Amino acid sequence: MALPELNPITSPAAWLGQDMARRTAEWTSKLSDAEISEVYDLARSLRRKTEDLLQLSLADASLPLLQERLAELRKELLHGRGFAMLRGMPVEEHSLEENA
């Protein structure tokens, strides 16, 4: 029985680790101080609303500064390389609940 002919995968999600390691600027971005503040302001607001994170929905959240960037990241995750990294969140300065 002959094996089927194999064609190269050409999807943006077909990447090799060593290639991505050389191209970190393509998939890594740093949050601004204003964006970080927006996230933690929202976290504090939501925490006052409920202690149960599972009771929250997208309708509870508003991130006007990050909205466009998050939409682009979602598109990249679903239809692009499949991953991205946001840097800059000072998680060590905040509670586990705020970080969640």
mmCIF file as gemmi writes it, N, C-alpha and C atoms, coordinates in Angstrom:
data_model
loop_
_atom_site.group_PDB
_atom_site.id
_atom_site.type_symbol
_atom_site.label_atom_id
_atom_site.label_alt_id
_atom_site.label_comp_id
_atom_site.label_asym_id
_atom_site.label_entity_id
_atom_site.label_seq_id
_atom_site.pdbx_PDB_ins_code
_atom_site.Cartn_x
_atom_site.Cartn_y
_atom_site.Cartn_z
_atom_site.occupancy
_atom_site.B_iso_or_equiv
_atom_site.pdbx_formal_charge
_atom_site.auth_seq_id
_atom_site.auth_asym_id
_atom_site.pdbx_PDB_model_num
ATOM 1 N N . MET Axp A 1 ? 0.858 -1.173 0 1 0 ? 1 A 1
ATOM 2 C CA . MET Axp A 1 ? 0 0 0 1 0 ? 1 A 1
ATOM 3 C C . MET Axp A 1 ? 0.903 1.236 0 1 0 ? 1 A 1
ATOM 4 N N . ALA Axp A 2 ? 0.671 2.13 -0.918 1 0 ? 2 A 1
ATOM 5 C CA . ALA Axp A 2 ? 1.475 3.346 -1.032 1 0 ? 2 A 1
ATOM 6 C C . ALA Axp A 2 ? 0.99 4.371 -0.018 1 0 ? 2 A 1
ATOM 7 N N . LEU Axp A 3 ? 1.935 5.094 0.545 1 0 ? 3 A 1
ATOM 8 C CA . LEU Axp A 3 ? 1.591 6.167 1.465 1 0 ? 3 A 1
ATOM 9 C C . LEU Axp A 3 ? 1.092 7.374 0.681 1 0 ? 3 A 1
ATOM 10 N N . PRO Axp A 4 ? 0.154 8.105 1.251 1 0 ? 4 A 1
ATOM 11 C CA . PRO Axp A 4 ? -0.332 9.297 0.548 1 0 ? 4 A 1
ATOM 12 C C . PRO Axp A 4 ? 0.783 10.345 0.461 1 0 ? 4 A 1
ATOM 13 N N . GLU Axp A 5 ? 0.72 11.149 -0.561 1 0 ? 5 A 1
ATOM 14 C CA . GLU Axp A 5 ? 1.699 12.221 -0.712 1 0 ? 5 A 1
ATOM 15 C C . GLU Axp A 5 ? 1.478 13.243 0.393 1 0 ? 5 A 1
ATOM 16 N N . LEU Axp A 6 ? 2.553 13.645 1.032 1 0 ? 6 A 1
ATOM 17 C CA . LEU Axp A 6 ? 2.463 14.623 2.112 1 0 ? 6 A 1
ATOM 18 C C . LEU Axp A 6 ? 2.727 16.021 1.561 1 0 ? 6 A 1
ATOM 19 N N . ASN Axp A 7 ? 1.869 16.937 1.893 1 0 ? 7 A 1
ATOM 20 C CA . ASN Axp A 7 ? 2.032 18.324 1.478 1 0 ? 7 A 1
ATOM 21 C C . ASN Axp A 7 ? 2.428 19.147 2.692 1 0 ? 7 A 1
ATOM 22 N N . PRO Axp A 8 ? 3.263 20.143 2.491 1 0 ? 8 A 1
ATOM 23 C CA . PRO Axp A 8 ? 3.65 20.986 3.631 1 0 ? 8 A 1
ATOM 24 C C . PRO Axp A 8 ? 2.443 21.741 4.184 1 0 ? 8 A 1
ATOM 25 N N . ILE Axp A 9 ? 2.446 21.911 5.471 1 0 ? 9 A 1
ATOM 26 C CA . ILE Axp A 9 ? 1.392 22.683 6.125 1 0 ? 9 A 1
ATOM 27 C C . ILE Axp A 9 ? 1.769 24.15 5.974 1 0 ? 9 A 1
ATOM 28 N N . THR Axp A 10 ? 0.864 24.953 5.46 1 0 ? 10 A 1
ATOM 29 C CA . THR Axp A 10 ? 1.176 26.358 5.196 1 0 ? 10 A 1
ATOM 30 C C . THR Axp A 10 ? 0.398 27.317 6.088 1 0 ? 10 A 1
ATOM 31 N N . SER Axp A 11 ? -0.323 26.803 7.039 1 0 ? 11 A 1
ATOM 32 C CA . SER Axp A 11 ? -1.098 27.63 7.955 1 0 ? 11 A 1
ATOM 33 C C . SER Axp A 11 ? -0.154 28.496 8.802 1 0 ? 11 A 1
ATOM 34 N N . PRO Axp A 12 ? -0.599 29.695 9.211 1 0 ? 12 A 1
ATOM 35 C CA . PRO Axp A 12 ? 0.207 30.503 10.126 1 0 ? 12 A 1
ATOM 36 C C . PRO Axp A 12 ? 0.498 29.782 11.442 1 0 ? 12 A 1
ATOM 37 N N . ALA Axp A 13 ? -0.328 28.789 11.782 1 0 ? 13 A 1
ATOM 38 C CA . ALA Axp A 13 ? -0.126 28.029 13.011 1 0 ? 13 A 1
ATOM 39 C C . ALA Axp A 13 ? 0.908 26.921 12.843 1 0 ? 13 A 1
ATOM 40 N N . ALA Axp A 14 ? 1.457 26.774 11.656 1 0 ? 14 A 1
ATOM 41 C CA . ALA Axp A 14 ? 2.497 25.765 11.409 1 0 ? 14 A 1
ATOM 42 C C . ALA Axp A 14 ? 3.856 26.433 11.578 1 0 ? 14 A 1
ATOM 43 N N . TRP Axp A 15 ? 4.342 26.442 12.806 1 0 ? 15 A 1
ATOM 44 C CA . TRP Axp A 15 ? 5.61 27.096 13.105 1 0 ? 15 A 1
ATOM 45 C C . TRP Axp A 15 ? 6.499 26.139 13.876 1 0 ? 15 A 1
ATOM 46 N N . LEU Axp A 16 ? 7.765 26.446 13.906 1 0 ? 16 A 1
ATOM 47 C CA . LEU Axp A 16 ? 8.742 25.678 14.685 1 0 ? 16 A 1
ATOM 48 C C . LEU Axp A 16 ? 9.259 26.549 15.82 1 0 ? 16 A 1
ATOM 49 N N . GLY Axp A 17 ? 9.498 25.936 16.954 1 0 ? 17 A 1
ATOM 50 C CA . GLY Axp A 17 ? 9.955 26.668 18.129 1 0 ? 17 A 1
ATOM 51 C C . GLY Axp A 17 ? 11.191 27.5 17.862 1 0 ? 17 A 1
ATOM 52 N N . GLN Axp A 18 ? 12.173 26.923 17.165 1 0 ? 18 A 1
ATOM 53 C CA . GLN Axp A 18 ? 13.408 27.682 16.925 1 0 ? 18 A 1
ATOM 54 C C . GLN Axp A 18 ? 13.142 28.904 16.042 1 0 ? 18 A 1
ATOM 55 N N . ASP Axp A 19 ? 12.176 28.824 15.128 1 0 ? 19 A 1
ATOM 56 C CA . ASP Axp A 19 ? 11.82 29.993 14.318 1 0 ? 19 A 1
ATOM 57 C C . ASP Axp A 19 ? 11.175 31.076 15.18 1 0 ? 19 A 1
ATOM 58 N N . MET Axp A 20 ? 10.267 30.677 16.037 1 0 ? 20 A 1
ATOM 59 C CA . MET Axp A 20 ? 9.594 31.648 16.904 1 0 ? 20 A 1
ATOM 60 C C . MET Axp A 20 ? 10.578 32.272 17.892 1 0 ? 20 A 1
ATOM 61 N N . ALA Axp A 21 ? 11.555 31.521 18.341 1 0 ? 21 A 1
ATOM 62 C CA . ALA Axp A 21 ? 12.558 32.048 19.272 1 0 ? 21 A 1
ATOM 63 C C . ALA Axp A 21 ? 13.356 33.182 18.63 1 0 ? 21 A 1
ATOM 64 N N . ARG Axp A 22 ? 13.525 33.134 17.325 1 0 ? 22 A 1
ATOM 65 C CA . ARG Axp A 22 ? 14.261 34.184 16.616 1 0 ? 22 A 1
ATOM 66 C C . ARG Axp A 22 ? 13.369 35.37 16.252 1 0 ? 22 A 1
ATOM 67 N N . ARG Axp A 23 ? 12.057 35.204 16.414 1 0 ? 23 A 1
ATOM 68 C CA . ARG Axp A 23 ? 11.11 36.233 15.979 1 0 ? 23 A 1
ATOM 69 C C . ARG Axp A 23 ? 10.193 36.674 17.114 1 0 ? 23 A 1
ATOM 70 N N . THR Axp A 24 ? 10.756 36.862 18.295 1 0 ? 24 A 1
ATOM 71 C CA . THR Axp A 24 ? 9.922 37.18 19.465 1 0 ? 24 A 1
ATOM 72 C C . THR Axp A 24 ? 9.141 38.486 19.304 1 0 ? 24 A 1
ATOM 73 N N . ALA Axp A 25 ? 9.659 39.431 18.554 1 0 ? 25 A 1
ATOM 74 C CA . ALA Axp A 25 ? 8.96 40.709 18.383 1 0 ? 25 A 1
ATOM 75 C C . ALA Axp A 25 ? 7.613 40.529 17.694 1 0 ? 25 A 1
ATOM 76 N N . GLU Axp A 26 ? 7.453 39.456 16.923 1 0 ? 26 A 1
ATOM 77 C CA . GLU Axp A 26 ? 6.197 39.2 16.218 1 0 ? 26 A 1
ATOM 78 C C . GLU Axp A 26 ? 5.08 38.746 17.147 1 0 ? 26 A 1
ATOM 79 N N . TRP Axp A 27 ? 5.422 38.105 18.255 1 0 ? 27 A 1
ATOM 80 C CA . TRP Axp A 27 ? 4.375 37.517 19.102 1 0 ? 27 A 1
ATOM 81 C C . TRP Axp A 27 ? 4.418 37.995 20.555 1 0 ? 27 A 1
ATOM 82 N N . THR Axp A 28 ? 5.296 38.946 20.845 1 0 ? 28 A 1
ATOM 83 C CA . THR Axp A 28 ? 5.411 39.48 22.197 1 0 ? 28 A 1
ATOM 84 C C . THR Axp A 28 ? 5.144 40.983 22.173 1 0 ? 28 A 1
ATOM 85 N N . SER Axp A 29 ? 4.351 41.457 23.109 1 0 ? 29 A 1
ATOM 86 C CA . SER Axp A 29 ? 4.167 42.899 23.254 1 0 ? 29 A 1
ATOM 87 C C . SER Axp A 29 ? 4.055 43.237 24.734 1 0 ? 29 A 1
ATOM 88 N N . LYS Axp A 30 ? 4.411 44.469 25.035 1 0 ? 30 A 1
ATOM 89 C CA . LYS Axp A 30 ? 4.417 44.933 26.424 1 0 ? 30 A 1
ATOM 90 C C . LYS Axp A 30 ? 3.229 45.864 26.641 1 0 ? 30 A 1
ATOM 91 N N . LEU Axp A 31 ? 2.533 45.622 27.729 1 0 ? 31 A 1
ATOM 92 C CA . LEU Axp A 31 ? 1.421 46.49 28.088 1 0 ? 31 A 1
ATOM 93 C C . LEU Axp A 31 ? 1.946 47.823 28.604 1 0 ? 31 A 1
ATOM 94 N N . SER Axp A 32 ? 1.227 48.887 28.298 1 0 ? 32 A 1
ATOM 95 C CA . SER Axp A 32 ? 1.594 50.21 28.804 1 0 ? 32 A 1
ATOM 96 C C . SER Axp A 32 ? 1.132 50.336 30.259 1 0 ? 32 A 1
ATOM 97 N N . ASP Axp A 33 ? 1.647 51.336 30.946 1 0 ? 33 A 1
ATOM 98 C CA . ASP Axp A 33 ? 1.21 51.577 32.319 1 0 ? 33 A 1
ATOM 99 C C . ASP Axp A 33 ? -0.29 51.845 32.373 1 0 ? 33 A 1
ATOM 100 N N . ALA Axp A 34 ? -0.805 52.58 31.389 1 0 ? 34 A 1
ATOM 101 C CA . ALA Axp A 34 ? -2.245 52.885 31.357 1 0 ? 34 A 1
ATOM 102 C C . ALA Axp A 34 ? -3.068 51.617 31.159 1 0 ? 34 A 1
ATOM 103 N N . GLU Axp A 35 ? -2.606 50.725 30.294 1 0 ? 35 A 1
ATOM 104 C CA . GLU Axp A 35 ? -3.324 49.466 30.067 1 0 ? 35 A 1
ATOM 105 C C . GLU Axp A 35 ? -3.315 48.591 31.321 1 0 ? 35 A 1
ATOM 106 N N . ILE Axp A 36 ? -2.183 48.544 31.987 1 0 ? 36 A 1
ATOM 107 C CA . ILE Axp A 36 ? -2.076 47.769 33.227 1 0 ? 36 A 1
ATOM 108 C C . ILE Axp A 36 ? -3.015 48.337 34.284 1 0 ? 36 A 1
ATOM 109 N N . SER Axp A 37 ? -3.033 49.651 34.407 1 0 ? 37 A 1
ATOM 110 C CA . SER Axp A 37 ? -3.941 50.291 35.375 1 0 ? 37 A 1
ATOM 111 C C . SER Axp A 37 ? -5.388 49.967 35.052 1 0 ? 37 A 1
ATOM 112 N N . GLU Axp A 38 ? -5.711 49.978 33.761 1 0 ? 38 A 1
ATOM 113 C CA . GLU Axp A 38 ? -7.082 49.665 33.346 1 0 ? 38 A 1
ATOM 114 C C . GLU Axp A 38 ? -7.477 48.251 33.78 1 0 ? 38 A 1
ATOM 115 N N . VAL Axp A 39 ? -6.59 47.308 33.606 1 0 ? 39 A 1
ATOM 116 C CA . VAL Axp A 39 ? -6.87 45.919 33.975 1 0 ? 39 A 1
ATOM 117 C C . VAL Axp A 39 ? -7.086 45.805 35.482 1 0 ? 39 A 1
ATOM 118 N N . TYR Axp A 40 ? -6.193 46.389 36.278 1 0 ? 40 A 1
ATOM 119 C CA . TYR Axp A 40 ? -6.324 46.259 37.724 1 0 ? 40 A 1
ATOM 120 C C . TYR Axp A 40 ? -7.474 47.085 38.289 1 0 ? 40 A 1
ATOM 121 N N . ASP Axp A 41 ? -7.794 48.227 37.659 1 0 ? 41 A 1
ATOM 122 C CA . ASP Axp A 41 ? -8.979 48.976 38.074 1 0 ? 41 A 1
ATOM 123 C C . ASP Axp A 41 ? -10.231 48.121 37.859 1 0 ? 41 A 1
ATOM 124 N N . LEU Axp A 42 ? -10.287 47.452 36.712 1 0 ? 42 A 1
ATOM 125 C CA . LEU Axp A 42 ? -11.418 46.563 36.434 1 0 ? 42 A 1
ATOM 126 C C . LEU Axp A 42 ? -11.443 45.403 37.429 1 0 ? 42 A 1
ATOM 127 N N . ALA Axp A 43 ? -10.283 44.839 37.719 1 0 ? 43 A 1
ATOM 128 C CA . ALA Axp A 43 ? -10.22 43.712 38.661 1 0 ? 43 A 1
ATOM 129 C C . ALA Axp A 43 ? -10.761 44.116 40.031 1 0 ? 43 A 1
ATOM 130 N N . ARG Axp A 44 ? -10.369 45.292 40.505 1 0 ? 44 A 1
ATOM 131 C CA . ARG Axp A 44 ? -10.866 45.758 41.813 1 0 ? 44 A 1
ATOM 132 C C . ARG Axp A 44 ? -12.372 45.996 41.766 1 0 ? 44 A 1
ATOM 133 N N . SER Axp A 45 ? -12.845 46.569 40.669 1 0 ? 45 A 1
ATOM 134 C CA . SER Axp A 45 ? -14.273 46.827 40.516 1 0 ? 45 A 1
ATOM 135 C C . SER Axp A 45 ? -15.072 45.522 40.503 1 0 ? 45 A 1
ATOM 136 N N . LEU Axp A 46 ? -14.584 44.537 39.756 1 0 ? 46 A 1
ATOM 137 C CA . LEU Axp A 46 ? -15.281 43.252 39.681 1 0 ? 46 A 1
ATOM 138 C C . LEU Axp A 46 ? -15.233 42.52 41.01 1 0 ? 46 A 1
ATOM 139 N N . ARG Axp A 47 ? -14.148 42.664 41.727 1 0 ? 47 A 1
ATOM 140 C CA . ARG Axp A 47 ? -14.026 42.003 43.034 1 0 ? 47 A 1
ATOM 141 C C . ARG Axp A 47 ? -15.039 42.564 44.021 1 0 ? 47 A 1
ATOM 142 N N . ARG Axp A 48 ? -15.31 43.871 43.908 1 0 ? 48 A 1
ATOM 143 C CA . ARG Axp A 48 ? -16.334 44.471 44.774 1 0 ? 48 A 1
ATOM 144 C C . ARG Axp A 48 ? -17.717 43.958 44.388 1 0 ? 48 A 1
ATOM 145 N N . LYS Axp A 49 ? -17.898 43.609 43.132 1 0 ? 49 A 1
ATOM 146 C CA . LYS Axp A 49 ? -19.193 43.143 42.632 1 0 ? 49 A 1
ATOM 147 C C . LYS Axp A 49 ? -19.514 41.734 43.112 1 0 ? 49 A 1
ATOM 148 N N . THR Axp A 50 ? -18.497 40.855 43.096 1 0 ? 50 A 1
ATOM 149 C CA . THR Axp A 50 ? -18.706 39.466 43.522 1 0 ? 50 A 1
ATOM 150 C C . THR Axp A 50 ? -17.373 38.837 43.9 1 0 ? 50 A 1
ATOM 151 N N . GLU Axp A 51 ? -17.416 37.925 44.824 1 0 ? 51 A 1
ATOM 152 C CA . GLU Axp A 51 ? -16.226 37.15 45.187 1 0 ? 51 A 1
ATOM 153 C C . GLU Axp A 51 ? -16.069 35.932 44.283 1 0 ? 51 A 1
ATOM 154 N N . ASP Axp A 52 ? -17.153 35.54 43.627 1 0 ? 52 A 1
ATOM 155 C CA . ASP Axp A 52 ? -17.152 34.344 42.796 1 0 ? 52 A 1
ATOM 156 C C . ASP Axp A 52 ? -16.84 34.719 41.344 1 0 ? 52 A 1
ATOM 157 N N . LEU Axp A 53 ? -15.616 34.475 40.916 1 0 ? 53 A 1
ATOM 158 C CA . LEU Axp A 53 ? -15.2 34.83 39.563 1 0 ? 53 A 1
ATOM 159 C C . LEU Axp A 53 ? -16.038 34.129 38.5 1 0 ? 53 A 1
ATOM 160 N N . LEU Axp A 54 ? -16.58 32.966 38.822 1 0 ? 54 A 1
ATOM 161 C CA . LEU Axp A 54 ? -17.379 32.227 37.853 1 0 ? 54 A 1
ATOM 162 C C . LEU Axp A 54 ? -18.725 32.897 37.574 1 0 ? 54 A 1
ATOM 163 N N . GLN Axp A 55 ? -19.103 33.853 38.412 1 0 ? 55 A 1
ATOM 164 C CA . GLN Axp A 55 ? -20.358 34.579 38.2 1 0 ? 55 A 1
ATOM 165 C C . GLN Axp A 55 ? -20.188 35.744 37.228 1 0 ? 55 A 1
ATOM 166 N N . LEU Axp A 56 ? -18.949 36.03 36.842 1 0 ? 56 A 1
ATOM 167 C CA . LEU Axp A 56 ? -18.676 37.158 35.955 1 0 ? 56 A 1
ATOM 168 C C . LEU Axp A 56 ? -18.793 36.736 34.496 1 0 ? 56 A 1
ATOM 169 N N . SER Axp A 57 ? -19.154 37.699 33.666 1 0 ? 57 A 1
ATOM 170 C CA . SER Axp A 57 ? -19.236 37.439 32.226 1 0 ? 57 A 1
ATOM 171 C C . SER Axp A 57 ? -18.586 38.605 31.49 1 0 ? 57 A 1
ATOM 172 N N . LEU Axp A 58 ? -18.468 38.471 30.193 1 0 ? 58 A 1
ATOM 173 C CA . LEU Axp A 58 ? -17.883 39.519 29.371 1 0 ? 58 A 1
ATOM 174 C C . LEU Axp A 58 ? -18.654 40.827 29.53 1 0 ? 58 A 1
ATOM 175 N N . ALA Axp A 59 ? -19.938 40.735 29.755 1 0 ? 59 A 1
ATOM 176 C CA . ALA Axp A 59 ? -20.76 41.934 29.926 1 0 ? 59 A 1
ATOM 177 C C . ALA Axp A 59 ? -20.352 42.734 31.163 1 0 ? 59 A 1
ATOM 178 N N . ASP Axp A 60 ? -19.69 42.078 32.125 1 0 ? 60 A 1
ATOM 179 C CA . ASP Axp A 60 ? -19.253 42.756 33.349 1 0 ? 60 A 1
ATOM 180 C C . ASP Axp A 60 ? -17.964 43.551 33.14 1 0 ? 60 A 1
ATOM 181 N N . ALA Axp A 61 ? -17.281 43.322 32.044 1 0 ? 61 A 1
ATOM 182 C CA . ALA Axp A 61 ? -15.946 43.888 31.843 1 0 ? 61 A 1
ATOM 183 C C . ALA Axp A 61 ? -15.946 44.939 30.742 1 0 ? 61 A 1
ATOM 184 N N . SER Axp A 62 ? -15.189 45.988 30.975 1 0 ? 62 A 1
ATOM 185 C CA . SER Axp A 62 ? -14.976 47.013 29.964 1 0 ? 62 A 1
ATOM 186 C C . SER Axp A 62 ? -13.517 47.441 30.033 1 0 ? 62 A 1
ATOM 187 N N . LEU Axp A 63 ? -12.822 47.282 28.935 1 0 ? 63 A 1
ATOM 188 C CA . LEU Axp A 63 ? -11.411 47.667 28.852 1 0 ? 63 A 1
ATOM 189 C C . LEU Axp A 63 ? -11.211 48.517 27.595 1 0 ? 63 A 1
ATOM 190 N N . PRO Axp A 64 ? -11.661 49.766 27.612 1 0 ? 64 A 1
ATOM 191 C CA . PRO Axp A 64 ? -11.604 50.581 26.395 1 0 ? 64 A 1
ATOM 192 C C . PRO Axp A 64 ? -10.193 50.746 25.818 1 0 ? 64 A 1
ATOM 193 N N . LEU Axp A 65 ? -9.195 50.872 26.662 1 0 ? 65 A 1
ATOM 194 C CA . LEU Axp A 65 ? -7.825 51.022 26.152 1 0 ? 65 A 1
ATOM 195 C C . LEU Axp A 65 ? -7.313 49.743 25.491 1 0 ? 65 A 1
ATOM 196 N N . LEU Axp A 66 ? -7.668 48.614 26.058 1 0 ? 66 A 1
ATOM 197 C CA . LEU Axp A 66 ? -7.169 47.326 25.573 1 0 ? 66 A 1
ATOM 198 C C . LEU Axp A 66 ? -8.09 46.64 24.565 1 0 ? 66 A 1
ATOM 199 N N . GLN Axp A 67 ? -9.28 47.155 24.407 1 0 ? 67 A 1
ATOM 200 C CA . GLN Axp A 67 ? -10.298 46.495 23.59 1 0 ? 67 A 1
ATOM 201 C C . GLN Axp A 67 ? -9.794 46.125 22.196 1 0 ? 67 A 1
ATOM 202 N N . GLU Axp A 68 ? -9.194 47.064 21.493 1 0 ? 68 A 1
ATOM 203 C CA . GLU Axp A 68 ? -8.737 46.788 20.124 1 0 ? 68 A 1
ATOM 204 C C . GLU Axp A 68 ? -7.581 45.79 20.112 1 0 ? 68 A 1
ATOM 205 N N . ARG Axp A 69 ? -6.634 45.956 21.033 1 0 ? 69 A 1
ATOM 206 C CA . ARG Axp A 69 ? -5.494 45.034 21.085 1 0 ? 69 A 1
ATOM 207 C C . ARG Axp A 69 ? -5.956 43.62 21.409 1 0 ? 69 A 1
ATOM 208 N N . LEU Axp A 70 ? -6.895 43.485 22.336 1 0 ? 70 A 1
ATOM 209 C CA . LEU Axp A 70 ? -7.405 42.164 22.686 1 0 ? 70 A 1
ATOM 210 C C . LEU Axp A 70 ? -8.158 41.523 21.527 1 0 ? 70 A 1
ATOM 211 N N . ALA Axp A 71 ? -8.875 42.327 20.752 1 0 ? 71 A 1
ATOM 212 C CA . ALA Axp A 71 ? -9.571 41.799 19.576 1 0 ? 71 A 1
ATOM 213 C C . ALA Axp A 71 ? -8.558 41.268 18.557 1 0 ? 71 A 1
ATOM 214 N N . GLU Axp A 72 ? -7.463 41.984 18.362 1 0 ? 72 A 1
ATOM 215 C CA . GLU Axp A 72 ? -6.414 41.533 17.441 1 0 ? 72 A 1
ATOM 216 C C . GLU Axp A 72 ? -5.749 40.256 17.96 1 0 ? 72 A 1
ATOM 217 N N . LEU Axp A 73 ? -5.499 40.207 19.264 1 0 ? 73 A 1
ATOM 218 C CA . LEU Axp A 73 ? -4.908 39.002 19.85 1 0 ? 73 A 1
ATOM 219 C C . LEU Axp A 73 ? -5.835 37.806 19.693 1 0 ? 73 A 1
ATOM 220 N N . ARG Axp A 74 ? -7.117 38.02 19.882 1 0 ? 74 A 1
ATOM 221 C CA . ARG Axp A 74 ? -8.092 36.934 19.716 1 0 ? 74 A 1
ATOM 222 C C . ARG Axp A 74 ? -8.032 36.395 18.289 1 0 ? 74 A 1
ATOM 223 N N . LYS Axp A 75 ? -7.977 37.319 17.323 1 0 ? 75 A 1
ATOM 224 C CA . LYS Axp A 75 ? -7.887 36.914 15.921 1 0 ? 75 A 1
ATOM 225 C C . LYS Axp A 75 ? -6.608 36.113 15.671 1 0 ? 75 A 1
ATOM 226 N N . GLU Axp A 76 ? -5.502 36.551 16.25 1 0 ? 76 A 1
ATOM 227 C CA . GLU Axp A 76 ? -4.227 35.838 16.098 1 0 ? 76 A 1
ATOM 228 C C . GLU Axp A 76 ? -4.289 34.452 16.734 1 0 ? 76 A 1
ATOM 229 N N . LEU Axp A 77 ? -4.925 34.358 17.884 1 0 ? 77 A 1
ATOM 230 C CA . LEU Axp A 77 ? -5.04 33.067 18.567 1 0 ? 77 A 1
ATOM 231 C C . LEU Axp A 77 ? -5.897 32.082 17.785 1 0 ? 77 A 1
ATOM 232 N N . LEU Axp A 78 ? -6.995 32.573 17.235 1 0 ? 78 A 1
ATOM 233 C CA . LEU Axp A 78 ? -7.934 31.693 16.541 1 0 ? 78 A 1
ATOM 234 C C . LEU Axp A 78 ? -7.564 31.404 15.088 1 0 ? 78 A 1
ATOM 235 N N . HIS Axp A 79 ? -6.952 32.39 14.412 1 0 ? 79 A 1
ATOM 236 C CA . HIS Axp A 79 ? -6.734 32.251 12.972 1 0 ? 79 A 1
ATOM 237 C C . HIS Axp A 79 ? -5.284 32.452 12.54 1 0 ? 79 A 1
ATOM 238 N N . GLY Axp A 80 ? -4.416 32.737 13.494 1 0 ? 80 A 1
ATOM 239 C CA . GLY Axp A 80 ? -3.017 32.978 13.176 1 0 ? 80 A 1
ATOM 240 C C . GLY Axp A 80 ? -2.122 31.914 13.76 1 0 ? 80 A 1
ATOM 241 N N . ARG Axp A 81 ? -1.03 32.356 14.388 1 0 ? 81 A 1
ATOM 242 C CA . ARG Axp A 81 ? -0.048 31.392 14.896 1 0 ? 81 A 1
ATOM 243 C C . ARG Axp A 81 ? -0.552 30.624 16.108 1 0 ? 81 A 1
ATOM 244 N N . GLY Axp A 82 ? -1.591 31.111 16.768 1 0 ? 82 A 1
ATOM 245 C CA . GLY Axp A 82 ? -2.194 30.362 17.861 1 0 ? 82 A 1
ATOM 246 C C . GLY Axp A 82 ? -1.684 30.72 19.242 1 0 ? 82 A 1
ATOM 247 N N . PHE Axp A 83 ? -0.804 31.679 19.337 1 0 ? 83 A 1
ATOM 248 C CA . PHE Axp A 83 ? -0.33 32.122 20.646 1 0 ? 83 A 1
ATOM 249 C C . PHE Axp A 83 ? 0.192 33.545 20.551 1 0 ? 83 A 1
ATOM 250 N N . ALA Axp A 84 ? 0.291 34.182 21.711 1 0 ? 84 A 1
ATOM 251 C CA . ALA Axp A 84 ? 0.858 35.519 21.836 1 0 ? 84 A 1
ATOM 252 C C . ALA Axp A 84 ? 1.28 35.683 23.29 1 0 ? 84 A 1
ATOM 253 N N . MET Axp A 85 ? 2.156 36.635 23.54 1 0 ? 85 A 1
ATOM 254 C CA . MET Axp A 85 ? 2.572 36.905 24.916 1 0 ? 85 A 1
ATOM 255 C C . MET Axp A 85 ? 2.444 38.394 25.196 1 0 ? 85 A 1
ATOM 256 N N . LEU Axp A 86 ? 1.726 38.7 26.262 1 0 ? 86 A 1
ATOM 257 C CA . LEU Axp A 86 ? 1.642 40.07 26.756 1 0 ? 86 A 1
ATOM 258 C C . LEU Axp A 86 ? 2.539 40.16 27.975 1 0 ? 86 A 1
ATOM 259 N N . ARG Axp A 87 ? 3.425 41.117 27.978 1 0 ? 87 A 1
ATOM 260 C CA . ARG Axp A 87 ? 4.346 41.304 29.105 1 0 ? 87 A 1
ATOM 261 C C . ARG Axp A 87 ? 3.986 42.568 29.868 1 0 ? 87 A 1
ATOM 262 N N . GLY Axp A 88 ? 4.434 42.609 31.087 1 0 ? 88 A 1
ATOM 263 C CA . GLY Axp A 88 ? 4.332 43.834 31.866 1 0 ? 88 A 1
ATOM 264 C C . GLY Axp A 88 ? 3.407 43.792 33.053 1 0 ? 88 A 1
ATOM 265 N N . MET Axp A 89 ? 2.595 42.765 33.174 1 0 ? 89 A 1
ATOM 266 C CA . MET Axp A 89 ? 1.684 42.712 34.314 1 0 ? 89 A 1
ATOM 267 C C . MET Axp A 89 ? 2.49 42.472 35.595 1 0 ? 89 A 1
ATOM 268 N N . PRO Axp A 90 ? 2.406 43.387 36.539 1 0 ? 90 A 1
ATOM 269 C CA . PRO Axp A 90 ? 3.158 43.237 37.791 1 0 ? 90 A 1
ATOM 270 C C . PRO Axp A 90 ? 2.43 42.309 38.768 1 0 ? 90 A 1
ATOM 271 N N . VAL Axp A 91 ? 2.335 41.054 38.416 1 0 ? 91 A 1
ATOM 272 C CA . VAL Axp A 91 ? 1.524 40.112 39.19 1 0 ? 91 A 1
ATOM 273 C C . VAL Axp A 91 ? 2.005 39.96 40.625 1 0 ? 91 A 1
ATOM 274 N N . GLU Axp A 92 ? 3.301 40.153 40.853 1 0 ? 92 A 1
ATOM 275 C CA . GLU Axp A 92 ? 3.833 39.995 42.202 1 0 ? 92 A 1
ATOM 276 C C . GLU Axp A 92 ? 3.345 41.088 43.145 1 0 ? 92 A 1
ATOM 277 N N . GLU Axp A 93 ? 2.835 42.18 42.585 1 0 ? 93 A 1
ATOM 278 C CA . GLU Axp A 93 ? 2.365 43.304 43.399 1 0 ? 93 A 1
ATOM 279 C C . GLU Axp A 93 ? 0.877 43.205 43.74 1 0 ? 93 A 1
ATOM 280 N N . HIS Axp A 94 ? 0.204 42.18 43.229 1 0 ? 94 A 1
ATOM 281 C CA . HIS Axp A 94 ? -1.237 42.089 43.394 1 0 ? 94 A 1
ATOM 282 C C . HIS Axp A 94 ? -1.633 40.731 43.965 1 0 ? 94 A 1
ATOM 283 N N . SER Axp A 95 ? -2.854 40.699 44.473 1 0 ? 95 A 1
ATOM 284 C CA . SER Axp A 95 ? -3.368 39.474 45.08 1 0 ? 95 A 1
ATOM 285 C C . SER Axp A 95 ? -3.673 38.432 44.009 1 0 ? 95 A 1
ATOM 286 N N . LEU Axp A 96 ? -3.781 37.201 44.427 1 0 ? 96 A 1
ATOM 287 C CA . LEU Axp A 96 ? -4.154 36.116 43.534 1 0 ? 96 A 1
ATOM 288 C C . LEU Axp A 96 ? -5.505 36.405 42.875 1 0 ? 96 A 1
ATOM 289 N N . GLU Axp A 97 ? -6.456 36.935 43.658 1 0 ? 97 A 1
ATOM 290 C CA . GLU Axp A 97 ? -7.79 37.226 43.142 1 0 ? 97 A 1
ATOM 291 C C . GLU Axp A 97 ? -7.737 38.319 42.082 1 0 ? 97 A 1
ATOM 292 N N . GLU Axp A 98 ? -6.955 39.376 42.322 1 0 ? 98 A 1
ATOM 293 C CA . GLU Axp A 98 ? -6.838 40.436 41.324 1 0 ? 98 A 1
ATOM 294 C C . GLU Axp A 98 ? -6.19 39.917 40.048 1 0 ? 98 A 1
ATOM 295 N N . ASN Axp A 99 ? -5.184 39.085 40.189 1 0 ? 99 A 1
ATOM 296 C CA . ASN Axp A 99 ? -4.52 38.53 39.023 1 0 ? 99 A 1
ATOM 297 C C . ASN Axp A 99 ? -5.433 37.582 38.251 1 0 ? 99 A 1
ATOM 298 N N . ALA Axp A 100 ? -6.277 36.853 38.973 1 0 ? 100 A 1
ATOM 299 C CA . ALA Axp A 100 ? -7.222 35.959 38.285 1 0 ? 100 A 1
ATOM 300 C C . ALA Axp A 100 ? -8.188 36.78 37.463 1 0 ? 100 A 1
